[in-house]
Amino acid sequence: MSPPYGFLIFGGFLLLLAVGGTCTGEAWARFGQVVYRDKEPKDFWTLIAIYYFCGVCFIAYFLYKLYA
């Protein structure tokens, strides 16, 4: 059985979104909206934290499946 590489790819994508959002000050929200760090800081940092957390969880799940 091959490891679930989709989890690794999606986790990496989420981490790229988080890093890009942290650097640019823009985060993607639901329905294609953009949340700006200057206008809505609480919503922005919540989204960035979710991106980081979910990205790390998806990569950890991939590594768990790979080595377990």
N, CA, C and O of each residue as an XYZ file, in Angstrom:
272
protein
N       0.846     -1.177      0.000
C       0.000      0.000      0.000
C       0.895      1.245      0.000
O       1.836      1.340      0.788
N       0.601      2.173     -0.869
C       1.424      3.384     -0.967
C       0.970      4.420      0.061
O      -0.204      4.463      0.428
N       1.889      5.240      0.515
C       1.520      6.272      1.488
C       0.608      7.321      0.852
O       0.667      7.541     -0.357
N      -0.225      7.961      1.651
C      -1.168      8.962      1.130
C      -0.471     10.297      0.849
O      -0.460     11.187      1.699
N       0.100     10.429     -0.329
C       0.853     11.643     -0.665
C      -0.034     12.885     -0.761
O       0.473     14.004     -0.701
N      -1.324     12.711     -0.906
C      -2.232     13.855     -0.929
C      -2.183     14.651      0.366
O      -2.299     15.876      0.352
N      -2.013     13.960      1.475
C      -1.907     14.648      2.765
C      -0.651     15.506      2.827
O      -0.677     16.623      3.344
N       0.446     14.979      2.298
C       1.691     15.743      2.271
C       1.568     16.963      1.368
O       2.007     18.055      1.730
N       0.980     16.781      0.209
C       0.829     17.886     -0.742
C      -0.090     18.963     -0.175
O       0.228     20.150     -0.238
N      -1.233     18.548      0.380
C      -2.173     19.527      0.931
C      -1.583     20.230      2.153
O      -1.784     21.432      2.328
N      -0.856     19.492      3.004
C      -0.207     20.109      4.160
C       0.834     21.131      3.741
O       0.939     22.201      4.342
N       1.608     20.802      2.706
C       2.588     21.758      2.188
C       1.927     22.982      1.603
O       2.417     24.099      1.770
N       0.803     22.781      0.908
C       0.052     23.905      0.349
C      -0.454     24.827      1.455
O      -0.372     26.050      1.338
N      -0.975     24.238      2.527
C      -1.464     25.059      3.639
C      -0.332     25.828      4.310
O      -0.511     26.978      4.711
N       0.828     25.199      4.433
C       1.962     25.918      5.020
C       2.424     27.052      4.112
O       2.807     28.118      4.594
N       2.389     26.825      2.801
C       2.727     27.910      1.873
C       1.727     29.058      1.978
O       2.118     30.224      1.939
N       0.451     28.742      2.108
C      -0.555     29.791      2.303
C      -0.281     30.572      3.592
O      -0.386     31.799      3.613
N       0.067     29.861      4.656
C       0.313     30.521      5.938
C       1.530     31.434      5.865
O       1.480     32.569      6.337
N       2.620     30.951      5.280
C       3.828     31.763      5.184
C       3.600     32.948      4.253
O       4.006     34.069      4.559
N       2.958     32.702      3.127
C       2.659     33.795      2.194
C       1.739     34.835      2.810
O       1.934     36.035      2.618
N       0.745     34.379      3.544
C      -0.159     35.310      4.208
C       0.533     36.112      5.289
O       0.252     37.298      5.463
N       1.435     35.472      6.018
C       2.180     36.182      7.054
C       3.060     37.271      6.445
O       3.163     38.370      6.990
N       3.683     36.966      5.332
C       4.585     37.938      4.694
C       3.838     39.070      3.995
O       4.274     40.220      4.052
N       2.723     38.765      3.340
C       2.015     39.781      2.557
C       0.950     40.530      3.342
O       0.579     41.645      2.976
N       0.458     39.931      4.414
C      -0.598     40.580      5.184
C      -1.983     40.330      4.624
O      -2.930     41.036      4.970
N      -2.114     39.325      3.756
C      -3.412     38.952      3.184
C      -3.628     37.463      3.400
O      -2.695     36.671      3.271
N      -4.848     37.085      3.725
C      -5.183     35.672      3.904
C      -6.477     35.379      3.160
O      -7.395     36.198      3.139
N      -6.538     34.204      2.553
C      -7.773     33.794      1.879
C      -8.790     33.367      2.913
O      -8.471     32.630      3.847
N     -10.004     33.828      2.745
C     -11.099     33.410      3.611
C     -12.084     32.595      2.777
O     -11.835     32.304      1.607
N     -13.179     32.239      3.385
C     -14.188     31.465      2.660
C     -14.786     32.268      1.517
O     -14.832     33.498      1.558
N     -15.236     31.562      0.507
C     -15.928     32.131     -0.658
C     -15.072     33.135     -1.418
O     -15.601     34.081     -2.002
N     -13.760     32.940     -1.416
C     -12.872     33.770     -2.210
C     -12.607     35.159     -1.657
O     -12.059     36.006     -2.363
N     -12.976     35.406     -0.435
C     -12.716     36.713      0.159
C     -11.275     36.785      0.645
O     -10.644     35.760      0.902
N     -10.770     37.987      0.768
C      -9.425     38.211      1.281
C      -9.539     39.010      2.570
O     -10.252     40.012      2.632
N      -8.827     38.554      3.603
C      -8.801     39.243      4.892
C      -7.440     39.914      5.021
O      -6.403     39.272      4.853
N      -7.451     41.213      5.323
C      -6.214     41.988      5.434
C      -5.816     42.152      6.894
O      -6.666     42.320      7.769
N      -4.515     42.101      7.140
C      -3.991     42.213      8.506
C      -4.316     43.576      9.117
O      -4.598     43.656     10.312
N      -4.283     44.646      8.324
C      -4.530     45.994      8.857
C      -5.989     46.221      9.212
O      -6.287     46.869     10.216
N      -6.905     45.696      8.403
C      -8.333     45.980      8.600
C      -8.983     45.066      9.635
O      -9.787     45.523     10.448
N      -8.636     43.769      9.610
C      -9.251     42.807     10.522
C      -8.170     41.915     11.139
O      -8.018     40.763     10.734
N      -7.424     42.431     12.106
C      -6.288     41.651     12.624
C      -6.687     40.348     13.319
O      -5.982     39.347     13.193
N      -7.794     40.347     14.043
C      -8.188     39.117     14.754
C      -8.559     38.019     13.766
O      -8.122     36.879     13.924
N      -9.349     38.338     12.760
C      -9.725     37.347     11.749
C      -8.508     36.885     10.956
O      -8.379     35.703     10.639
N      -7.617     37.823     10.637
C      -6.416     37.483      9.880
C      -5.560     36.479     10.637
O      -5.183     35.446     10.085
N      -5.251     36.772     11.897
C      -4.367     35.884     12.645
C      -5.040     34.562     12.967
O      -4.363     33.542     13.097
N      -6.349     34.560     13.098
C      -7.065     33.298     13.284
C      -6.918     32.412     12.056
O      -6.646     31.218     12.178
N      -7.095     32.991     10.878
C      -6.932     32.214      9.649
C      -5.505     31.713      9.487
O      -5.297     30.560      9.108
N      -4.530     32.549      9.763
C      -3.131     32.137      9.630
C      -2.813     31.004     10.607
O      -2.124     30.051     10.245
N      -3.305     31.101     11.830
C      -3.074     30.038     12.812
C      -3.716     28.734     12.364
O      -3.140     27.661     12.546
N      -4.902     28.819     11.779
C      -5.574     27.615     11.274
C      -4.774     27.006     10.129
O      -4.627     25.786     10.064
N      -4.257     27.832      9.228
C      -3.439     27.324      8.121
C      -2.206     26.587      8.651
O      -1.909     25.474      8.215
N      -1.489     27.212      9.592
C      -0.300     26.570     10.146
C      -0.658     25.254     10.844
O      -0.024     24.225     10.610
N      -1.663     25.300     11.690
C      -2.043     24.122     12.466
C      -2.476     22.972     11.557
O      -2.022     21.841     11.726
N      -3.345     23.258     10.604
C      -3.826     22.204      9.709
C      -2.705     21.681      8.817
O      -2.639     20.482      8.545
N      -1.834     22.560      8.364
C      -0.706     22.116      7.553
C       0.198     21.157      8.309
O       0.601     20.124      7.776
N       0.514     21.498      9.545
C       1.356     20.628     10.360
C       0.638     19.309     10.657
O       1.269     18.252     10.652
N      -0.662     19.357     10.913
C      -1.410     18.129     11.192
C      -1.450     17.208      9.975
O      -1.287     15.997     10.122
N      -1.660     17.750      8.786
C      -1.690     16.922      7.587
C      -0.331     16.282      7.322
O      -0.262     15.111      6.947
N       0.743     17.032      7.510
C       2.083     16.477      7.303
C       2.394     15.437      8.375
O       2.998     14.408      8.073
N       1.996     15.684      9.614
C       2.221     14.705     10.685
C       1.440     13.425     10.412
O       1.950     12.331     10.656
N       0.221     13.543      9.914
C      -0.568     12.356      9.588
C       0.090     11.575      8.456
O       0.105     10.344      8.482
N       0.626     12.270      7.472
C       1.345     11.605      6.387
C       2.544     10.832      6.940
O       2.748      9.673      6.580
N       3.335     11.459      7.808
C       4.508     10.796      8.378
C       4.099      9.620      9.253
O       4.782      8.597      9.284
N       2.990      9.765      9.960
C       2.476      8.658     10.782
C       2.120      7.459      9.900
O       2.484      6.325     10.210
N       1.416      7.713      8.818
C       1.026      6.640      7.912
C       2.235      6.032      7.204
O       2.252      4.839      6.901
N       3.245      6.861      6.944
C       4.427      6.388      6.243
C       5.271      5.445      7.107
O       5.754      4.420      6.626
N       5.444      5.799      8.387
C       6.319      5.034      9.252
C       5.610      4.115     10.229
O       6.276      3.383     10.961
N       4.311      4.124     10.269
C       3.585      3.262     11.212
C       3.286      1.907     10.624
O       2.682      1.065     11.289
